[in-house]
Amino acid sequence: MTANAHETLINSAPIRLLIHGGAGAVQRDKLSAEREQAYRLVMAQSLMAGHAILAAGGSSIQAVIAAITVMEDSPLFNAGHGAVFTHNGRIELDASIMDGANRMAGAVAGVTTTRNPILAAHAVMARSNYVLLIGEGADQFAAEQGLNTVDPSYFHTQHRWDQLQRAIARNQLMLDHDTDAATPLTASDEKHGTVGAVALDRHGNLAAGTSTGGLTNKRFGRVGDSPIIGAGTYADNRSVAVSATGTGEMFIRTCAAFHIAEQVRMKKTPLPHAIDQTLADIAAMGGEGGLIGLDAHGHFAMRFNTSAMFRGLIAEDGIAYVAIFPETEASI
């Protein structure tokens, strides 16, 4: 193959970006038309931000960061501004990112002053010898890298504060003994609002990222699957890029994202089947949630075992498709 032919092949690789904004027990009659439209608008903005990078020949890593940053900056999602409160009234943020080309990865957990945790996760990956930094050390590292820092009050929203008060009133506390009932009860109008993105760039490289505030009313210091490479996030050009949302403890115990990737790579399991099997395993433990996955050929899947998952897709044509409920799946 000549150099020019090789360049043409690279440039013809399909570009794809998938996002999610959480899965959960969302009832259609409890989601107002105005709020649904607000969600759809931000998801479309997220997709367009990532697509602009991919269309210009940018990397999948940068597209994932751009898409997630939009959702972290929105008060609608449980990530960044608008994240949920711990039982102690704090906001502790987690995020991770992974490059499928070289399997480099970075993550932060329990940060409280870094405006965009996904940027901190990327800084850990790109500018340190580590994979995971936590708490004050992660915030300090982010500040040293020149990332925006904020007062913790920046993340507060009245909606999330009221949500915490309702959860405390219902005594919906995280159980931290050795039991399978390791998740809080959830009201029918609430969801796991973790955000995530997976992307494929023109060079055929995959990337995945996830960002979250965790669980409403969680015990301080609790860390779920979102910053755990192989649980909430995974990317490998040999298989797939995956981002998860749901009951994190079960996603950790099943190594959900890595399990999907290995099914695809080692057993040649079709991506939708690999995700379905993983979700079935999670459900058998009492967990719920959703996963988005994308392979290096542009094949993708968005699956969930809850009543809804906020999700979207954008491809070469630059048209942003978003969906929330199962019956709209055909539109994407």
Beta strands, then each sheet from edge to edge (+ up, - down):
strand 1: 16-24
strand 2: 93-99
strand 3: 104-111
strand 4: 132-134
strand 5: 195-200
strand 6: 206-212
strand 7: 233-235
strand 8: 240-246
strand 9: 289-295
strand 10: 300-304
strand 11: 308-314
strand 12: 321-323
sheet 1: 4+ 3+ 2- 6+ 5- 1+ 11- 12+
sheet 2: 7+ 8- 9+ 10-
end
